[in-house]
Amino acid sequence: MSRRRERGHETVISVTSAQPSRSEDLDSRIVRYAWMMSLRVVCFVLAFLTPSPWRWLFVVGAVFLPLAAVVLANALRTTKVSSPVPFIAPARPELRPRPDTDLDTEK
């Protein structure tokens, strides 16, 4: 006797439509934050090395980049996957009796 349970009413979701794991999402946010902070360091360096009109632009960039970096790093998931598509199993072929045998009569 088979212990397999029939699941006629449940939908099965394909694994390929799953969202990225939390660790992958965290890694991508860390990389994005690190790039923005390195850009901030570049703004600080350029603020000391450039003349006055450009200096203030780099100071503003160095001041407001942390805000943008935190907002973007803490944004919701970076990779959105469309809603999961349920797996629909293909129809199974039906077995038919052989034409030379008659199941209704006994021999």
C-alpha positions as CSV (number, residue, x, y, z in Angstrom):
1,M,0.0,0.0,0.0
2,S,1.4,3.4,-1.0
3,R,1.9,6.0,1.7
4,R,2.1,8.8,-0.9
5,R,-0.5,11.5,-0.3
6,E,-2.4,12.9,-3.3
7,R,-2.2,16.6,-3.5
8,G,-4.7,17.6,-6.1
9,H,-5.7,20.9,-4.6
10,E,-2.2,22.2,-3.6
11,T,0.0,24.2,-5.9
12,V,3.6,23.3,-6.2
13,I,6.0,26.2,-6.7
14,S,9.1,25.7,-8.9
15,V,12.4,26.2,-7.1
16,T,13.7,28.4,-9.9
17,S,11.2,31.1,-9.1
18,A,12.3,31.4,-5.5
19,Q,13.7,34.7,-4.2
20,P,17.4,35.0,-3.6
21,S,18.5,33.9,-0.1
22,R,18.9,36.3,2.7
23,S,22.7,35.9,2.7
24,E,22.9,36.7,-1.0
25,D,20.7,39.8,-0.5
26,L,22.9,40.9,2.5
27,D,26.1,40.4,0.4
28,S,24.7,42.6,-2.4
29,R,23.7,45.3,0.0
30,I,27.1,45.3,1.7
31,V,28.9,45.6,-1.6
32,R,26.6,48.5,-2.6
33,Y,27.2,50.3,0.7
34,A,31.0,49.7,0.4
35,W,31.1,51.3,-3.0
36,M,29.2,54.3,-1.8
37,M,31.5,54.8,1.2
38,S,34.6,54.5,-1.1
39,L,33.0,57.2,-3.2
40,R,32.6,59.3,-0.1
41,V,36.3,58.9,0.7
42,V,37.1,60.1,-2.8
43,C,34.9,63.1,-2.3
44,F,36.8,64.0,0.9
45,V,40.1,63.7,-0.8
46,L,39.0,65.8,-3.8
47,A,37.5,68.4,-1.4
48,F,41.0,69.0,0.0
49,L,42.8,68.9,-3.4
50,T,40.5,71.0,-5.6
51,P,40.0,74.8,-5.7
52,S,37.0,76.5,-4.0
53,P,34.1,76.1,-6.5
54,W,34.6,72.4,-6.8
55,R,35.5,71.9,-3.2
56,W,32.0,72.7,-2.0
57,L,30.5,70.2,-4.4
58,F,32.7,67.4,-3.1
59,V,32.0,68.4,0.5
60,V,28.2,68.2,-0.1
61,G,28.8,64.8,-1.8
62,A,30.8,63.6,1.2
63,V,28.1,64.8,3.6
64,F,25.0,63.4,1.9
65,L,26.4,60.2,0.5
66,P,26.1,58.3,3.8
67,L,22.4,59.1,3.9
68,A,21.9,57.8,0.4
69,A,24.1,54.8,1.1
70,V,22.1,53.8,4.2
71,V,18.8,54.3,2.4
72,L,19.8,52.2,-0.6
73,A,21.5,49.5,1.5
74,N,18.5,49.1,3.6
75,A,16.1,49.1,0.7
76,L,13.8,46.1,0.2
77,R,15.2,43.1,-1.6
78,T,17.5,44.0,-4.4
79,T,16.4,41.3,-6.9
80,K,12.7,41.0,-7.4
81,V,11.5,37.8,-9.0
82,S,8.0,37.7,-10.5
83,S,5.3,35.9,-8.6
84,P,5.8,32.2,-8.4
85,V,4.3,30.1,-11.2
86,P,2.8,26.8,-10.0
87,F,4.1,23.6,-11.6
88,I,1.5,21.9,-13.7
89,A,2.3,18.2,-14.2
90,P,1.9,16.9,-17.8
91,A,-1.1,14.6,-18.4
92,R,-0.3,11.0,-17.9
93,P,-1.1,8.7,-20.8
94,E,-3.9,6.2,-20.1
95,L,-3.2,2.5,-20.3
96,R,-5.8,0.7,-22.5
97,P,-6.4,-3.0,-22.6
98,R,-4.9,-5.0,-25.4
99,P,-7.3,-5.5,-28.3
100,D,-6.9,-9.3,-28.4
101,T,-8.1,-9.8,-24.8
102,D,-11.5,-9.3,-23.3
103,L,-11.6,-8.5,-19.6
104,D,-15.3,-9.2,-19.2
105,T,-15.2,-12.9,-20.0
106,E,-13.4,-15.5,-18.1
107,K,-11.6,-18.4,-19.8
